[in-house]
Amino acid sequence: MDTRPPGTAQHVDVDRTACQGHGLCAELLPEHITLDEWGYPILGEGPVPRTALKRARRAAADCPVLALKLEQA
């Protein structure tokens, strides 16, 4: 359940030094993350839509090297 107040945006951030290009984040959040030619994430502009927050949290939690973070703007 989303308990944040209305208007509080959350953004996806990637620790590029930790990322190893597994691509799981793009599988879990394809409308916000695509992969470059080497398999590293390219993040969408703006905040994660409210309807995708649950999947964004899962993508951050399931990242094999914990390089993906969901942060409040």
C-alpha positions in Angstrom: 0.0 0.0 0.0 1.3 3.4 -1.0 1.4 5.5 2.3 3.2 8.6 1.0 1.3 11.9 0.9 -0.1 13.0 -2.5 2.4 15.0 -4.5 5.5 13.3 -3.1 7.4 12.0 -6.1 9.9 9.2 -6.1 12.7 8.7 -8.6 14.8 5.7 -9.6 18.6 6.2 -9.3 21.4 3.8 -10.4 24.8 3.5 -8.8 26.7 3.2 -12.0 29.9 2.0 -10.4 28.0 -0.9 -8.7 25.8 -1.8 -11.7 26.9 -4.9 -13.6 24.3 -4.8 -16.3 22.2 -7.7 -15.3 19.1 -6.0 -16.8 16.6 -7.3 -14.2 15.5 -3.7 -13.5 14.4 -3.2 -17.1 12.4 -6.5 -17.0 10.6 -5.4 -13.8 10.1 -1.8 -14.8 10.1 -1.6 -18.6 8.1 1.6 -18.9 10.7 3.5 -16.9 14.0 1.7 -17.6 15.5 0.5 -20.9 18.9 -1.0 -21.5 21.8 0.4 -23.6 23.7 -1.8 -26.1 25.8 -3.3 -23.2 22.9 -4.1 -21.0 23.2 -1.1 -18.6 20.0 0.8 -17.6 18.8 4.1 -19.1 16.4 5.7 -16.8 13.2 7.4 -17.9 12.7 11.1 -17.2 10.7 12.3 -14.3 9.3 10.5 -11.3 8.1 6.9 -11.3 4.3 6.8 -11.9 2.3 5.9 -8.8 0.9 2.9 -10.6 4.5 1.5 -11.0 5.8 2.2 -7.5 5.3 -1.4 -6.3 7.3 -2.8 -9.2 9.9 0.0 -8.8 10.4 -1.1 -5.2 10.7 -4.7 -6.3 13.2 -3.8 -9.0 15.4 -2.0 -6.4 15.1 -4.9 -3.9 15.8 -7.6 -6.5 18.8 -5.9 -8.1 21.6 -8.6 -7.8 24.2 -5.9 -6.7 21.7 -3.5 -5.1 22.7 -0.7 -7.6 19.1 0.5 -8.0 17.6 2.9 -5.5 14.2 4.4 -5.2 14.5 7.9 -3.7 12.1 10.7 -2.8 12.5 13.8 -4.7 
